[in-house]
Amino acid sequence: MDVDERPPNRGPHDRGADGAAIVAIVVGAAIAWWPTRNLPYFWDGAGFVVDAARDMLHSGFTPLIPTHAYFAHPPLFMALVALAWGAFGESREVAHAVVLPFLPIAMLALYALGRRLNGRLLGFAAALAFGVLPPVLCEYGQIYFDLPMAAVTACAILAWTARKPWVAGALFAVAALMKIPAAAVPASLAVMVALSARTRRDWRSYAALAMPFVAIGVWLVYHHAVTGWWLSTGPRSRLVLGGPRAIVDHAAIVGRVCFVAQRRWTLVVAAAAGAVVLHRRGERVWEPRVGMLAGCFAGGFVFIACTNEFLVRYILFIMPPLVLGVLLVLRRAIVRPALFAVAVAAILGAQATAWHPALPRTSEFEVEPNDDLSYRDMIDVGVRAAGYVQRRHARAEIYGGFHERYELGEPWQGYVDQPLDVRPCGVFERHPAAEQLVYIHAYAPEQRVCRQVVEQTGASALRRFESNGKWIEVWRVPALQEAAGE
């Protein structure tokens, strides 16, 4: 293949340098993971993955269908969590340990790929640049499948460049069985194979790249046979954006997240600066290695831009080729290793400053999960509020929404020791004999109804819990005799 770059035979010095890089990557990832090892579960990890994995474990994996889902999410990651629980016991420590290997796997794949394409320095820089991205570190502390899917996809791209199409196809299939969008990358590679005069009749490549689509097809047939529906159901059944204008608008949003947000504009600046230097030297900017990486990124970008839903974590599986492609251009432009290292250090520093920004107090509704380390502030206020309610108002009826369901009603999520009586605000009724509390915050659509309950009943605030702009308030509904007395 055009992108194959076979590394030279390695001597003792090379093996030692590779070993040092591997140790640095593994140790760095372990340091990043350590504070998350016992974190309570959060957002979709709590409301979907954890509950689905528990159902799989307790049902004996029959049927092998993730519960609590509007979409036909493949079962592989949930099954891994359930299998780990079956082997080592159900706990948060075990679930977080399942996620632990995936960041070093992604970084090591990038290291090996960068080393193959342009040398050890590029590989190490790409590994670090991916590992410090705020959404990557955010997902590393949660039980969700976007980071694992990105890690396996990066390994598949590495196998593809090493001319191991069957290994690549199998890895792409594994990634797709974690999350279907992973198949966008082999689809891009198939297009590139077809466009190249040298490879367009390489039927082995087409067959290997078809493996993830076969896996998805088998999964969807099985899913439909069990559930009666194919890709999605319920209120979120429309998967594809309607019309070119909607796709263009959505592409602009995805582009801002990929290329601008959280100082990722530094990647754009680096690529542009490298391209200018190469052009002035009379060298081609666009060459097969860059084209392959750009194609892998573009396929996933187009897929995300055309779908009806978008969260920042969705970009993780296309960030490895983007980061490596940018740094490949920059490395070719900056020949001197010391200057290249300085430029990379500036990019890493810019990303690090976006890890855990100081946030103003939330004043409007924010109904998407955080894409930086402030998700830990959300967990912190959730733990403190749940602890307060459990100690002081354990017998109360507690009204809330999505977050309160798993924080107060499911002890395995890590917030309470025993399930409390939590109910949706939409079903609120006055019960004279019961103490009634209402959770108020700005992080779920149902909170609009909760605020109506507070206003209509004349509830009074009991406690407020706040951390770095994230907050929860607990309100008490007055008894009917209290309201009548007023």
Buried (B, 14 or more C-beta within 10 A) or exposed (E): BBBEBEBEEEEEEBEEBBEEBBEBBBEBBEEBBEEBBEBBBBBBBBBBBBBBBBBBBEEEBEBBBBBBBBBBBBBBBBBBBBBBBBEEEBBBEBBBBBBBBBBBBBBBBBBBBBBBBBBBBBBBBBBBBBBBBBBBBBBBBBBBBBBBBBBBBBBBBBBBBBEBBEBBBBBBBBBBBBBBBBBBBBBBBBBBBEEBEEBEEBEEBBEBBBBBBEBBEEBBEBBEEEEEBEBBBEEEEEBEBEEEEBBEEBBEEBEEBBEEBBBBEBBEBBBEBBBEBBEEEEEEBEBBBBBBBBBBBBBBBBBBBBBBBBBBBBBBBBBBBBBBBBBBBBBBBBEEEEEBBEBBEEBBEBBBEBBBEEBEEBEEEBEEBBBBBBBBBBBBBBBBBBBBBBEEBBEBBBBBBBBBBBBBBBBBBBBBEEEBBBBBBEEBEEEEEBBBBBBBBBBBEBBEBBBBBBEEBEBEEBBBBBBBBBBBBBBBBBBEEEEEEE
